[in-house]
Amino acid sequence: MKRESSLILMFLFLLPGLFAQNLPVMTSPKIINPNNINQIFPNFHQPVNPYNPNTVSDIQRKNNEMIRRDIEEFQQHIEAEIQRQSVIKMLLENGFASQSEIHDTSCYQNAFIEINQMLKGEIPMNLGRAVFLVENAYYEDSLKYSDYENFIKKKVELCNAKIREEKLDSNDNLVKNITVFRLLTDTMKVKMGGKIINSYPVLYDYDDYRSEINYDSHFVTKLMQSGIGQCFSMPLYYLILAEAIGSEAFWAFSPKHSFVKIQDDNGDWYNLELTCRAILSDAHYMNNSYIKSEAIRNRIYLEPLDKKNSIAQMLISLAGGYYEKYGMDDFYLKCADTAMEYLSNSLDALMLKSDYETRLTLTLANLFQAKNPEMLKAISPEAYKHFELMQSLYKQIDDMGYEDLPPSLYARWLEHIAKEKSNSENEKSIFLRPALKK
C-alpha cells in the first residue's frame, strides 16, 4: 500500500517534465486600446453604459419627447372635448351659428327687409323687384336694377306694338296675356319705328333644368341674358312681363314644376306651359305629374297664387340662395317662418324647416355619437326634442299629400308635355275668340 502511494507521488511529480517539450510557448498578452477595438473586431458593438453622462442625456431626451407628445395629445383631446361641449351647447340653445358673424350677408339681409316690407304693405308689391332682389343678393349686389328695368320695358313695348299692329284691344286682359305668351313661345315680327324687329322664343334648358351644374341656371336674369330657362324661371319671367304690361296672371305648381295660369272672360282657367309652348288642362297635370288626391284636397298643387303669395314665395328662393352660399342659420329659418305667415300653401316653407331640423338632429346625433334615436334620447333629452320636431314636420308634409318625384319620372313628364303640345296644335285655340281677331 505504501509502495503504491510512493509511485503515485512520483508520477505526479515527474509528469510535467515528461510533456514539457510538447507544450506551446506562452507569450504575454497584449493590452487592447479601447479606442481601437472596432479596428480589431469590426463587428463589435459596445454595450450602452448607463453611467455614461452622454448616454443618460440621450435616454432622458427621448423620455422627455415621449412625455411631451403624450401631454400634447392629452391637451388636444381636452380641447376637442371642450369644443364639442361648446358646440352642443350652442346648437341646443340657438341652433346653427349665424353666418353674418363670418361672412358679409348684408345683401341678403337688405333683400329680406324690402320683400318683407312689400308683404306687410309698407311699400307697393312688385314681383319683378322681388325677383331682382333675390338674384342680386346671390350676385352680391353686382346687378344694376336700371338695366333690369330697361330690359323688361323693351319687351313690354314689343308686346304693345304687336297689339296695336294687330288692332287688338290693349285693355283686354286676355289679349295682353296671350301676346306675352306669343312673345316667349314663338318668333314674333313686330313693326316699330318703321322697322321690323324679330323677337325669338325662349328655349328650355335640357342640360341643367335642375340647377345641378350651375345654381343660377334657374334665375330670371340668367334667362334674360341667355334666352334659355326652365320651369322656374320661365313662368316667373312671364309673370314679370304680365305685371309690367298690366295683365292678371298667376303662378301655379305641380310636383317639381311650375307654370302660369290665366283666366278668360267666362272664368275658365288655362295653364300656359312655357317649357313646351303649349296650353294644358289641369287633368294633364293630375294624370301625369303623379299628384296624390290628398295634395289636390289640400290645394298644394294646381292652385293659382296671387301676387302676395308669389312674393312670399320669393323668400323661399332667398333662403335657397343663402343656403347655397353660406349654409343654414337663423336667417334661413327667418325666411321660412316669414313666408309661412303669408303663404296659403306652406309646403315649401315646411320643407325648408324640415331640412333645417334634419341637419340639426343629425349633427347633434353625431356629436353625441348616438347611433339611433333611442340612444340620443337617453344621452340628451333636449337633443331628442329636435328629432321629434323633425318627425312632426315630416308628418305635416306627408299629410298634405306631398310625394317626392324622382328625376326619371320628371324626364318622362317632359316627354309627355312635348306630346301634348303636338296634340294641342291640332285643337281649337283659345286665341280664336272675337276679342283677339283683327
Secondary structure, 3 states (H helix, E strand, C coil): CHHHHHHHHHHHHHHHHHHHHHCCCCCCCCCCCHHHHHHHCCCCCCCCCCCCHHHHHHHHHHHHHHHHHHHHHHHHHHHHHHHHHHHHHHHHHHCCCCHHHCCCCHHHHHHHHHHHHHHHCCCCCCHHHHHHHHHHHHCCCCCCHHHHHHHHHHHHHHHHHHHHHCCCCCCCHHHHHHHHHHHHHCCEEEEECCEEEEECCCEECCCCCCCCCCHHHHCHHHHHHHCEECCCHHHHHHHHHHHHHCCCCEEEEECCEEEEEEECCCCCEEEEECCCCEEECHHHHHHHCCCCHHHHHCCCCCCCECHHHHHHHHHHHHHHHHHHHHCCCHHHHHHHHHHHHHCCCCHHHHHHHHHHHHHHHHHHHHHCCCCCHHHHHHHCHHHHHHHHHHHHHHHHHHHCCCCCCCHHHHHHHHHHHHHHHHHHCCCCCHHHCHHHCC
